Amino acid sequence: MSVQIAPSILAADFGRLGEAVEIADRGGADLIHFDVMDGKFVPNLTFGPPLVKAVRNRSRLPFDVHLMIERPWDLIHDFVAAGANNLTIHAEACPDIHRTVQQILGLGATASVALNPHTPVEMVRHVLPDLFHLLIMTVSPGFGGQAYIEAMTEKIEEAASMVAAVNPQCRVQVDGGIDLATAPIAARAGATIFVAGSAIFGSPNVADAIRDLRKAAEGALV
């Protein structure tokens, strides 16, 4: 599978999010990543469906909405109605992952599951046939700008192996501390979608940052 770059607008200027989405789109992004936090599941608070709806007309790219929230099933309809194309729920937040995944699919979006660093990959095997992405968190979620946890490389390898055996159409996505140094590590381990915030929006040129990150990941696959 080809490498995909997903700029996380969590690292963009919150006063110019619409413009940030446009810049990422024009700069060669493959999808736009939204980190939704509720201050409960993770110790930070970001935004909800109204923000996704407000910037939906600024890009034709898929909107990849990562729900780091308690009771995600309560807001799934609202996020899909706002324009989310893919919803990622956390295994740790869902007592019945299968039911929540089916709820997302029933609304016409694709469904993905995220795993925190401490959560075993085996936890999602039973829902893997229905997943669009399997997101391996390479930091503890809640804040941007954290350093990649080296121990997650082995977990990415384990996830990629399980995906290849159960649902080869699913992509392994990584999020947390992804930059020019860590993207090749994650790529060699089996990741194909790279969520990056600071490495992209902290750069003076977003298009150059997206291009360089893609080249770094692709170079590891040669």
C-alpha positions as CSV (number, residue, x, y, z in Angstrom):
1,M,0.0,0.0,0.0
2,S,1.2,3.5,-0.7
3,V,2.2,5.9,2.1
4,Q,-0.5,8.4,3.2
5,I,0.1,11.5,5.2
6,A,-2.5,12.8,7.6
7,P,-1.8,16.3,9.0
8,S,-3.3,16.7,12.4
9,I,-4.9,20.1,12.8
10,L,-4.4,19.9,16.6
11,A,-1.0,21.5,15.9
12,A,-2.4,24.2,13.6
13,D,-3.3,27.8,14.6
14,F,-6.8,27.4,16.2
15,G,-7.6,30.9,15.0
16,R,-7.1,29.9,11.4
17,L,-8.2,26.3,11.2
18,G,-10.1,26.7,7.9
19,E,-7.0,28.1,6.3
20,A,-4.9,25.3,7.8
21,V,-7.1,22.7,6.3
22,E,-6.8,24.4,2.9
23,I,-3.0,24.7,3.1
24,A,-2.7,21.0,4.0
25,D,-5.0,20.0,1.2
26,R,-3.0,22.1,-1.4
27,G,0.2,20.9,0.2
28,G,-0.4,17.3,-0.8
29,A,-2.1,15.7,2.3
30,D,-4.0,12.5,1.7
31,L,-6.5,13.1,4.5
32,I,-7.1,15.6,7.3
33,H,-6.9,14.3,10.9
34,F,-9.0,15.7,13.7
35,D,-8.1,14.9,17.3
36,V,-11.3,15.2,19.3
37,M,-10.7,15.2,23.1
38,D,-13.2,15.6,25.9
39,G,-11.1,16.3,28.9
40,K,-12.3,13.0,30.5
41,F,-10.9,10.1,28.4
42,V,-7.8,12.2,27.9
43,P,-6.6,15.2,30.0
44,N,-7.3,17.8,27.2
45,L,-10.2,19.5,25.6
46,T,-10.4,20.3,21.9
47,F,-13.4,20.6,19.6
48,G,-16.6,18.9,18.6
49,P,-18.8,18.4,15.5
50,P,-19.4,22.1,14.9
51,L,-15.7,22.6,14.1
52,V,-15.7,19.7,11.6
53,K,-18.8,21.1,9.9
54,A,-17.3,24.6,9.8
55,V,-14.3,23.5,7.8
56,R,-15.8,20.8,5.8
57,N,-16.1,23.0,2.7
58,R,-12.5,23.9,2.9
59,S,-11.3,20.6,1.5
60,R,-12.4,17.6,-0.6
61,L,-10.0,15.3,1.2
62,P,-11.4,12.6,3.6
63,F,-11.9,13.9,7.2
64,D,-10.4,11.4,9.6
65,V,-11.9,12.0,13.0
66,H,-10.1,10.5,16.0
67,L,-12.5,10.3,19.0
68,M,-10.5,10.4,22.2
69,I,-13.7,10.6,24.2
70,E,-15.8,8.7,26.7
71,R,-19.1,7.3,25.3
72,P,-18.2,7.9,21.6
73,W,-21.4,6.3,20.5
74,D,-23.3,9.4,21.7
75,L,-21.6,11.6,19.2
76,I,-21.1,9.4,16.2
77,H,-24.2,10.6,14.3
78,D,-23.3,14.2,14.9
79,F,-19.7,13.8,13.5
80,V,-20.9,11.9,10.4
81,A,-23.5,14.6,9.8
82,A,-20.8,17.2,10.2
83,G,-18.8,15.6,7.4
84,A,-16.5,13.0,8.9
85,N,-15.6,10.3,6.5
86,N,-13.8,8.0,8.9
87,L,-14.4,7.7,12.7
88,T,-11.8,6.2,14.9
89,I,-12.9,5.0,18.3
90,H,-10.7,3.9,21.2
91,A,-10.9,0.3,22.3
92,E,-10.5,1.4,25.9
93,A,-13.6,3.6,25.7
94,C,-15.9,1.0,24.3
95,P,-17.3,-1.9,26.3
96,D,-18.7,-3.3,23.1
97,I,-16.4,-2.4,20.3
98,H,-18.3,-4.4,17.7
99,R,-21.6,-2.6,18.4
100,T,-19.9,0.8,18.1
101,V,-18.1,-0.1,14.9
102,Q,-21.4,-1.3,13.4
103,Q,-23.1,2.0,14.4
104,I,-20.5,3.9,12.5
105,L,-20.8,1.7,9.4
106,G,-24.6,2.0,9.6
107,L,-24.3,5.7,9.2
108,G,-22.2,5.4,6.0
109,A,-18.8,6.2,7.4
110,T,-15.8,3.9,7.6
111,A,-14.8,2.7,11.1
112,S,-11.4,2.5,12.7
113,V,-10.1,1.5,16.1
114,A,-7.2,3.1,18.1
115,L,-5.1,1.4,20.7
116,N,-3.3,3.2,23.5
117,P,0.3,2.1,24.2
118,H,-0.7,-0.3,27.0
119,T,-3.5,-2.0,25.1
120,P,-2.7,-5.3,23.4
121,V,-3.3,-5.6,19.7
122,E,-5.2,-8.9,20.2
123,M,-8.1,-6.8,21.7
124,V,-9.3,-5.8,18.2
125,R,-8.9,-9.1,16.3
126,H,-12.7,-9.9,16.4
127,V,-13.6,-6.5,14.7
128,L,-10.6,-6.3,12.4
129,P,-12.6,-7.6,9.3
130,D,-14.7,-4.4,9.5
131,L,-12.0,-1.9,10.1
132,F,-10.7,0.8,7.7
133,H,-7.6,1.7,9.8
134,L,-6.0,0.2,12.9
135,L,-4.4,3.1,14.7
136,I,-1.5,2.4,17.0
137,M,-0.9,5.3,19.4
138,T,2.9,5.8,19.6
139,V,2.4,8.2,22.5
140,S,0.0,8.3,25.4
141,P,-2.9,10.4,23.9
142,G,-4.0,13.8,25.2
143,F,-1.4,16.3,24.0
144,G,0.6,17.0,20.9
145,G,4.3,17.4,20.6
146,Q,5.2,14.2,22.6
147,A,8.1,11.9,21.8
148,Y,7.6,8.6,19.9
149,I,7.7,5.6,22.3
150,E,10.3,3.3,21.0
151,A,8.6,0.2,22.4
152,M,5.7,0.8,20.0
153,T,7.7,-0.3,17.0
154,E,7.3,-3.9,18.0
155,K,3.6,-3.3,18.5
156,I,3.3,-1.8,15.0
157,E,4.9,-5.0,13.7
158,E,2.5,-7.1,15.6
159,A,-0.5,-5.1,14.3
160,A,0.8,-5.2,10.7
161,S,1.1,-9.0,10.9
162,M,-2.4,-9.5,12.3
163,V,-3.9,-7.1,9.7
164,A,-2.1,-9.0,6.9
165,A,-3.6,-12.2,8.1
166,V,-7.1,-11.1,8.9
167,N,-8.0,-8.0,6.7
168,P,-5.3,-7.0,4.2
169,Q,-7.4,-4.0,3.1
170,C,-7.1,-2.4,6.5
171,R,-4.3,0.1,7.0
172,V,-2.0,0.4,10.0
173,Q,-2.0,4.0,11.1
174,V,0.4,5.6,13.6
175,D,0.0,8.8,15.6
176,G,2.3,10.4,18.1
177,G,5.8,11.8,17.7
178,I,5.9,11.1,14.0
179,D,8.6,13.1,12.2
180,L,11.4,12.6,9.7
181,A,13.3,10.4,12.2
182,T,10.4,8.2,13.4
183,A,8.3,7.8,10.2
184,P,10.9,5.5,8.6
185,I,11.0,3.4,11.8
186,A,7.2,3.0,11.8
187,A,7.1,2.4,8.0
188,R,9.6,-0.5,8.3
189,A,7.5,-1.9,11.0
190,G,4.4,-1.9,8.8
191,A,2.6,1.4,9.1
192,T,1.3,3.1,6.0
193,I,-0.6,6.1,7.3
194,F,1.3,8.7,9.3
195,V,-0.5,11.3,11.4
196,A,1.7,14.2,12.1
197,G,1.0,17.5,13.8
198,S,4.0,19.5,14.9
199,A,6.2,18.1,12.2
200,I,3.9,19.6,9.6
201,F,2.2,22.7,11.1
202,G,5.4,23.6,13.0
203,S,7.2,23.8,9.7
204,P,7.6,27.1,7.8
205,N,6.3,25.4,4.7
206,V,3.5,22.8,5.1
207,A,3.8,21.4,1.6
208,D,7.6,20.8,2.0
209,A,7.0,19.1,5.4
210,I,4.3,16.8,3.9
211,R,6.6,16.0,0.9
212,D,9.6,15.3,3.1
213,L,7.7,13.2,5.5
214,R,6.3,11.1,2.7
215,K,9.8,10.7,1.2
216,A,11.2,9.6,4.5
217,A,8.5,6.9,5.0
218,E,8.6,5.7,1.4
219,G,12.4,5.6,1.5
220,A,12.2,3.1,4.3
221,L,10.1,0.8,2.2
222,V,12.6,0.6,-0.7
